[in-house]
Amino acid sequence: MKNWGAEFKRESIKSFTQSLTSHAQMITLPHKNNYLSLDPTYKDDYGRPLLRVTYDITDHDRAAYDFIGERIAEIMEEMGATEVVRSELPEHFDIYPPHNDHIVGGVIVGADSSNSVVNNYCQMWEEENVFVIGGSLFPHNGGYNPTGTVGAFAYRAAEGIDSYLDDNRILVEDATTATAN
Ligand SMILES: Cc1cc2nc3c(=O)[nH]c(=O)nc-3n(C[C@H](O)[C@H](O)[C@H](O)COP(=O)(O)OP(=O)(O)OC[C@H]3O[C@@H](n4cnc5c(N)ncnc54)[C@H](O)[C@@H]3O)c2cc1C
């Protein structure tokens, strides 16, 4: 159909109340090509390097996108859709156009200082008086909205800080050290 003229106008008016959009919010698995590093060029007001995010769509992301897209199209067709239009992933990830990005990770929570930065009280293994709160604690984006978990971590960190103030110690035994002993 032409995208101008009387037919276009008639079909646009008809479709306006008979169309819908459906999308899926998916998991993003960790990948060695996606990481944080210190920017070699850009610095803050104190001359310290800014954090640089290196991130792109992986083959797994594309496969999952295609799989879920096909399922959504099937559902639409079962619902009686006469036309299903699927959007395509771009060649590379871009923050524009804006969407509800759930970019997380960088200060991963864990049981072991060899592969995590903070313990389950959000307390840094290497600096006991530093507690970190936020989406940076996640090992990866689990697909669901992250803010509830970020809030839960805030309560957990508050509990940890309260406990830490009693005797200024690391609150969890490091699994790396425990294994070594
Ligand atoms: C468009 C959009 C829609 C979203 N919708 C949802 C949703 O519906 N549900 C959901 O659960 N999640 C949603 N998210 C994700 C959610 O917003 C984030 O996961 C969450 O805000 C992360 O919280 P945070 O505390 O880790 O980081 P942020 O909320 O980004 O907080 C970081 C703070 O640190 C400050 N800061 C940065 N650098 C410095 C510095 N050098 N010194 C001092 N302060 C600094 C920033 O100004 C900011 O206030 C959405 C995200 C986007 C972008």
The ligand as a Gaussian input file, in Angstrom:
#p B3LYP/6-31G(d) Opt

LIG

0 1
 C       14.324000       4.664000      30.346000
 C       14.492000       3.663000      31.434000
 C       13.387000       3.013000      31.950000
 C       13.531000       2.072000      32.979000
 N       12.426000       1.459000      33.455000
 C       12.557000       0.591000      34.483000
 C       11.410000      -0.030000      35.050000
 O       10.270000       0.176000      34.618000
 N       11.600000      -0.884000      36.088000
 C       12.840000      -1.160000      36.595000
 O       12.954000      -1.919000      37.548000
 N       13.935000      -0.576000      36.070000
 C       13.822000       0.309000      35.039000
 N       14.945000       0.895000      34.519000
 C       16.262000       0.558000      35.090000
 C       16.503000       1.316000      36.397000
 O       16.247000       2.693000      36.186000
 C       17.967000       1.127000      36.815000
 O       18.269000      -0.257000      36.824000
 C       18.177000       1.701000      38.217000
 O       17.893000       3.081000      38.203000
 C       19.611000       1.477000      38.624000
 O       19.777000       2.092000      39.894000
 P       21.238000       2.494000      40.360000
 O       21.081000       3.055000      41.741000
 O       22.156000       1.354000      40.138000
 O       21.725000       3.618000      39.321000
 P       21.129000       5.052000      39.027000
 O       19.666000       5.133000      39.317000
 O       21.605000       5.380000      37.640000
 O       21.877000       5.968000      40.095000
 C       23.230000       6.302000      39.973000
 C       23.392000       7.704000      40.570000
 O       24.784000       7.991000      40.682000
 C       24.965000       9.343000      40.312000
 N       26.378000       9.493000      39.903000
 C       26.976000       9.050000      38.784000
 N       28.279000       9.371000      38.783000
 C       28.509000      10.018000      39.946000
 C       29.678000      10.597000      40.517000
 N       30.873000      10.558000      39.930000
 N       29.542000      11.194000      41.725000
 C       28.337000      11.225000      42.367000
 N       27.198000      10.677000      41.855000
 C       27.303000      10.088000      40.660000
 C       23.975000       9.561000      39.183000
 O       23.713000      10.935000      39.018000
 C       22.758000       8.791000      39.698000
 O       21.931000       9.587000      40.517000
 C       14.822000       1.806000      33.498000
 C       15.939000       2.477000      32.983000
 C       15.793000       3.391000      31.961000
 C       17.011000       4.103000      31.438000

